[in-house]
Amino acid sequence: MTLSAVLLVTAVVWAVSVIRSVRLRALVYSLPLPMTLALVTTDHRVDGAQVLGVLGLNLFFVIVAVTHQRWRWPILLADVAGIAGYVALSAGLLAVDIPFEVALAGTLVLWLAAILWLRRRARRRGAPAEETVAVAESRPDGLPVLLKLLVIFVGAVLTALLGAVLRGMVVTFPYSGVLVAVEARRQLAEFSRHFARNSLALVGFLTAYHYLQDVSSAVALGAGWAAFAVVAVALHLPLRPRQVAHARAASLRIKWREATKAAEISGQGRS
C-alpha cells in the first residue's frame, strides 16, 4: 500500500472515531475507499474470491466482537484473532478457482440468511429490528488528538504491510477495520450488525467493477461507486410509518420492563 493509501486509511479511521452514531459509523466504514486504492495501486482483478472476501470482512468483526465482548479478551488480542480468521479464509479462497457467478450467488444467500437471523435474534431479545429510536453513543477514550492520530497512522502502516502478502485478497483486507474495531470496541455487537447490512453495498461495488474491469479501470471504478451508492441508498430508505411505530412501541416496552425491574430490585433492597 502506498503512503497516500495509508493516509486515507488514517483519515477514515479518524472520521469513524469522532462519529457518535454507531449506525453512521458503520456506513462511513463501509465506504469502499481502501478497495478503490487497492485496485488502483495494484494489478489485481476482482473475481469470485474477492466477492467472498466481503464475508471475510464480516467474519473479522464477528470474531473480534465475540472474543472481546463475550470472552473478555483484550481488544488488541481480539484484533489479532480477527486478522487470523480473515487470513485463514483468504488462504482457502486463494487455493481454489471460484467462478464469479457462483461466489456472488453464495454471498447473496449467506448475506440474506445472516440478516434474517439477526432480525429474528433481535426480536427474541425484545429489541426493535431497526434501531430508529435509540442511537448508541461512544464514550471518549481520553487520548489526546495527536496521540490518537499517531496510533492510527502506525496501525495503518502495520496492517498495510500484512495486507501486502495476501495477493488478490488485499482488495478486501480490513485495513481500517483493525483500527475501527479498537475505536468502536464498546459497541462492537451493534457495529457488526449495521456493517453486515451495509456490506451488501460492497458486493454491489465489486460486482459492477468485475463486469467492467476489462473495459477500463476508470469506467469500472465509476460503475462500482455508482452501484455502491444505489444499494446503500436502498438499504437506508426510511421505514414505513407502521414499522416506525412498531419500533417505537418495542423501545417503550423495553424501557418499561427495565424500569419495572429496577423498581422491584429497589423494593427488595429496602425490605
Number of C-alpha atoms within 10 A of each C-alpha: 19 12 11 10 20 24 15 18 26 24 16 21 27 20 14 23 20 12 16 16 16 23 21 16 21 24 20 18 20 22 20 20 17 24 19 18 18 23 19 13 11 13 10 15 16 20 21 23 24 29 28 24 25 24 21 24 22 21 19 27 30 20 20 32 27 16 19 21 18 9 11 11 16 14 19 15 13 25 24 15 19 28 27 14 19 24 20 12 18 23 13 10 17 16 9 9 10 16 11 19 13 10 18 22 13 14 20 16 11 13 20 14 11 15 15 13 12 16 16 14 13 14 13 10 10 13 18 22 17 16 16 16 14 12 12 15 14 17 11 10 9 7 10 8 9 9 10 14 16 12 13 26 20 13 19 26 20 13 20 22 13 16 22 15 11 16 14 23 28 24 27 27 29 25 27 25 24 25 26 24 25 19 22 24 18 17 17 22 17 17 25 24 20 21 23 25 21 24 24 21 27 24 25 23 28 29 25 22 27 22 15 17 18 11 10 10 16 13 14 21 22 15 22 27 22 16 21 26 17 14 19 21 13 11 13 11 8 11 12 8 9 9 15 17 13 14 21 18 14 18 18 14 14 16 12 12 11 12 12 12 12 12 12 12 11 11 10 9 8 7 5
